[in-house]
Amino acid sequence: MGSEEHRSDDFSLSPHHLTPFHVNIVFSVNTKIKMAEISAKLVKELREKTGAGMMDCKKALKENEGDMEKAIEWLRQKGITSAEKKSGRQTAEGLVHSYIHTGGRIGVLVEVNCETDFVARRDEFKELVQNVAMQIAACPNVEYVSQSEIPEAVVAKEKEIEMGRDDLGNKPDNIKEKIVEGRIQKRQKELSLLDQPFIKDPNMTVEELLKQTIAQLGENIQVRRFTRFVLGEGIEKQETNFADEVAAQTGQKL
């Protein structure tokens, strides 16, 4: 009775009770916890900084226990180069590509530039250009390549429209300004091609797709300009009543 009975379900082990089996369990649990802490936000941040692919970024962060600087260095050592370092380099080559959507009702003409004719002929570059063209076809609200291209006059007009909304009438000016600012930012993203979720992988944006291809091919790549055509856009169609049309035709025959 003088000694306390050890319960079979007591998992608090002193160091001299630890066996290699117990150490392996502890190590495995800690490893899983560290991996779980690699959030999607952290992966996205690393992708934006390096232009590396999602899986490469995940692996880099896991290998370096979530340390951003070490993960960047790890990617550099693996030869996965930074897209940002190439962003200032001249792009005079590339492709002008046309895409006609199924049914022939939507068409896109897009110019994507790179640094050399060699890269312009690569299948990976051609695939990127095709994906960008398909993205434009699927986004009726997109009018500009990036937010930086949106004219100040357009932003001012959008702000004027938002400030006049009925749902803001009774709100204080400071609150109204914040709400309008949020709506304007959202609207600018809707107008910008690079801010769109990629149609084949909504977890990444078109800009991230571009950076990923830059890292893959080792050259600066830019979407320069595009035009989207919609069959019958801007043409007023004459609406006719089918019953009246049939009656008129019948009367003519009589």
Secondary structure as UniProt FT lines:
FT   TURN            8..9
FT   HELIX           15..17
FT   HELIX           20..36
FT   HELIX           40..50
FT   HELIX           54..63
FT   TURN            64..66
FT   HELIX           68..77
FT   TURN            78..79
FT   HELIX           84..86
FT   TURN            87..88
FT   STRAND          93..100
FT   TURN            102..103
FT   STRAND          106..114
FT   HELIX           117..120
FT   HELIX           123..137
FT   TURN            140..141
FT   HELIX           147..149
FT   HELIX           152..163
FT   HELIX           166..168
FT   TURN            169..170
FT   HELIX           173..191
FT   TURN            194..195
FT   STRAND          197..198
FT   TURN            199..200
FT   STRAND          201..205
FT   HELIX           206..217
FT   STRAND          222..230
FT   TURN            231..234
FT   HELIX           242..253
//
